Amino acid sequence: ALEFDADNEDADLSFHVVASAAGGMERVEATKGLDMNGARVTLNPRYNVVDEEADVVVGWENGDTNVKLTASADNQEVNVKHRIDNTNIELTASRDNQEVVIDHQMDNTNVKLTASADNQEVTVSQQLDANNRISPTVNRNGDVSIEWERTLGDDSSLTATLKPNDSLNVEWKDNDWTANVDMGLDGTNINGANVSIKRDVTF
């Protein structure tokens, strides 16, 4: 897949397009920002060309509180985020699901708890040094994943996420370029790979 981003800072307007390797357009969206009485409002209409589905995301942000409403013909979802000192609390509610996330920062350690009716998981992220961070995650079923991020300098980084006997994802960011490689795992065997590349463009 190919991703294209374009931004116009003066107009507070951006566009995002996803196309297939064969050249066909898959998804397109635009984001328009507005400042209203000290708060920031964003309007984000989106259209999936392949599925012929459309929705719109309306965001409102004021200080430590952020509210986002996503609405389509089939579903509506509200997301509320609030920050208290070093703790972030996030609540997401839709017709079919409710989820709460509590994220707490302590020096070089971050603890994140995610809980819904179907699953609970905890992630402990440790900043090892200026350039390396490791983040193991475990859920209520005992499934484990490990993420390692290394800062390469000059707005560049390499992130690898391993889910044993499931998948390996490697993301490489280099300034405006981002490349992702997703590989399925069966034991020590790799079952194919999907590659995506995108670049941010400012105009």
C-alpha positions as CSV (number, residue, x, y, z in Angstrom):
1,A,0.0,0.0,0.0
2,L,1.1,3.6,-0.7
3,E,0.1,6.5,1.6
4,F,0.2,10.2,0.7
5,D,-0.1,13.1,3.2
6,A,-0.4,16.7,2.4
7,D,-0.7,19.7,4.8
8,N,-1.5,23.3,4.5
9,E,-0.6,24.9,7.8
10,D,-2.0,28.4,6.9
11,A,-5.5,26.9,6.1
12,D,-5.2,24.3,8.9
13,L,-6.2,21.7,6.4
14,S,-4.7,18.3,5.6
15,F,-5.4,15.4,3.2
16,H,-4.6,11.7,3.6
17,V,-4.8,9.2,0.7
18,V,-4.2,5.4,0.7
19,A,-3.6,3.7,-2.7
20,S,-2.9,0.1,-3.6
21,A,0.4,-0.9,-5.2
22,A,-1.5,-1.3,-8.5
23,G,-2.5,2.4,-8.4
24,G,-6.1,2.2,-7.3
25,M,-7.4,4.5,-4.6
26,E,-8.5,2.7,-1.4
27,R,-9.2,5.4,1.2
28,V,-9.3,9.2,1.3
29,E,-9.9,11.7,4.1
30,A,-9.5,15.4,4.9
31,T,-9.1,17.2,8.2
32,K,-10.0,20.8,8.9
33,G,-9.1,22.6,12.1
34,L,-11.0,25.5,13.7
35,D,-10.3,27.6,16.8
36,M,-13.5,28.4,18.8
37,N,-13.5,30.3,22.1
38,G,-10.2,28.9,23.3
39,A,-11.0,25.3,22.2
40,R,-9.8,23.5,19.1
41,V,-12.4,21.8,16.9
42,T,-11.5,19.4,14.0
43,L,-13.7,18.0,11.3
44,N,-12.5,14.8,9.6
45,P,-14.7,13.3,6.9
46,R,-13.4,9.9,5.6
47,Y,-14.3,7.6,2.7
48,N,-13.4,4.0,2.1
49,V,-13.5,3.6,-1.7
50,V,-13.2,-0.2,-1.6
51,D,-16.1,-0.8,0.9
52,E,-18.0,2.3,-0.2
53,E,-18.3,3.4,3.4
54,A,-18.1,6.9,4.8
55,D,-17.9,8.4,8.3
56,V,-17.0,11.7,10.0
57,V,-14.9,12.4,13.1
58,V,-15.6,15.5,15.1
59,G,-13.0,16.4,17.7
60,W,-13.0,19.0,20.6
61,E,-10.0,19.8,22.7
62,N,-9.6,22.3,25.5
63,G,-6.7,22.1,27.9
64,D,-6.6,18.7,29.6
65,T,-9.8,17.4,28.1
66,N,-10.4,15.9,24.6
67,V,-13.6,14.6,23.2
68,K,-14.0,12.8,19.8
69,L,-17.2,11.7,18.2
70,T,-17.2,9.2,15.2
71,A,-20.4,8.7,13.3
72,S,-21.4,6.7,10.3
73,A,-24.7,5.3,9.0
74,D,-24.2,2.1,11.1
75,N,-22.4,3.1,14.3
76,Q,-21.6,6.0,16.6
77,E,-18.7,6.1,19.1
78,V,-17.6,8.7,21.6
79,N,-14.1,8.9,23.1
80,V,-13.2,11.1,26.1
81,K,-9.7,11.7,27.4
82,H,-8.8,13.6,30.5
83,R,-5.4,14.3,32.1
84,I,-4.8,14.6,35.9
85,D,-1.1,15.4,36.7
86,N,0.9,12.3,35.5
87,T,-2.2,10.1,34.8
88,N,-4.3,10.0,31.6
89,I,-7.8,8.5,31.7
90,E,-9.6,7.5,28.5
91,L,-13.1,6.2,28.1
92,T,-14.5,4.9,24.8
93,A,-18.1,3.9,24.4
94,S,-20.1,2.7,21.4
95,R,-23.2,0.6,20.8
96,D,-21.3,-2.7,21.1
97,N,-18.3,-1.9,23.3
98,Q,-17.1,0.1,26.3
99,E,-13.4,0.4,27.3
100,V,-11.4,2.3,29.9
101,V,-7.6,3.1,29.7
102,I,-5.5,4.3,32.6
103,D,-2.0,5.5,31.7
104,H,0.4,6.5,34.5
105,Q,4.0,7.9,34.1
106,M,6.6,7.4,36.9
107,D,10.1,8.7,36.0
108,N,11.4,6.4,33.3
109,T,8.5,3.9,33.7
110,N,5.1,4.0,32.2
111,V,2.2,1.7,33.3
112,K,-0.9,1.3,31.1
113,L,-4.0,-0.6,32.0
114,T,-6.7,-1.3,29.4
115,A,-10.0,-2.9,30.4
116,S,-13.2,-3.9,28.6
117,A,-15.8,-6.5,29.1
118,D,-13.9,-8.9,26.9
119,N,-10.3,-8.3,27.8
120,Q,-7.9,-6.7,30.2
121,E,-4.2,-6.1,29.6
122,V,-1.3,-4.2,31.1
123,T,1.8,-2.7,29.5
124,V,4.9,-1.7,31.4
125,S,7.2,0.5,29.4
126,Q,10.7,1.1,30.6
127,Q,13.1,3.7,29.1
128,L,16.4,1.9,29.3
129,D,18.5,4.9,28.2
130,A,18.3,7.9,25.9
131,N,17.9,5.8,22.8
132,N,16.2,2.5,23.9
133,R,12.7,1.7,25.2
134,I,11.2,-1.8,25.9
135,S,7.5,-2.4,26.5
136,P,6.2,-5.9,27.4
137,T,2.4,-6.4,27.4
138,V,0.4,-9.3,28.9
139,N,-3.4,-9.8,28.7
140,R,-5.8,-11.9,30.8
141,N,-5.3,-15.0,28.6
142,G,-1.6,-14.9,29.3
143,D,-0.7,-13.7,25.7
144,V,2.5,-11.7,25.7
145,S,3.9,-9.2,23.2
146,I,7.2,-7.2,23.4
147,E,7.9,-3.9,21.7
148,W,11.4,-2.5,21.4
149,E,12.0,1.1,20.1
150,R,15.4,2.5,19.3
151,T,15.9,6.2,18.5
152,L,18.3,6.7,15.6
153,G,18.6,10.5,15.8
154,D,17.5,13.2,13.3
155,D,13.8,12.3,13.7
156,S,14.5,8.6,12.9
157,S,13.6,5.5,14.8
158,L,13.2,1.8,14.5
159,T,10.4,-0.1,16.3
160,A,10.0,-3.9,16.4
161,T,6.9,-5.6,18.0
162,L,7.0,-9.3,18.5
163,K,4.0,-11.5,19.3
164,P,5.5,-15.0,19.8
165,N,4.0,-17.6,17.4
166,D,1.8,-14.9,15.8
167,S,3.5,-11.9,14.2
168,L,6.5,-9.6,13.9
169,N,6.1,-5.9,12.9
170,V,9.0,-3.7,12.1
171,E,8.5,0.1,11.6
172,W,11.3,2.4,10.4
173,K,10.8,6.2,10.5
174,D,13.2,8.4,8.7
175,N,12.1,12.1,8.8
176,D,9.1,12.3,6.5
177,W,9.2,8.6,5.4
178,T,7.7,5.7,7.3
179,A,8.1,2.0,6.3
180,N,6.3,-0.9,7.9
181,V,6.9,-4.6,7.4
182,D,4.4,-7.1,8.9
183,M,5.3,-10.8,9.0
184,G,3.2,-13.7,10.2
185,L,5.0,-16.2,12.5
186,D,4.5,-19.9,13.0
187,G,7.0,-20.9,15.6
188,T,10.3,-19.8,14.0
189,N,8.9,-19.8,10.5
190,I,7.9,-16.6,8.7
191,N,4.7,-16.8,6.7
192,G,5.0,-14.0,4.2
193,A,5.4,-10.3,4.6
194,N,3.3,-7.2,3.9
195,V,5.2,-3.9,3.2
196,S,3.8,-0.4,3.3
197,I,5.5,2.9,2.8
198,K,4.3,6.5,3.3
199,R,5.7,10.0,3.2
200,D,4.4,13.3,4.7
201,V,4.3,16.2,2.3
202,T,3.8,19.9,3.4
203,F,2.6,22.4,0.8
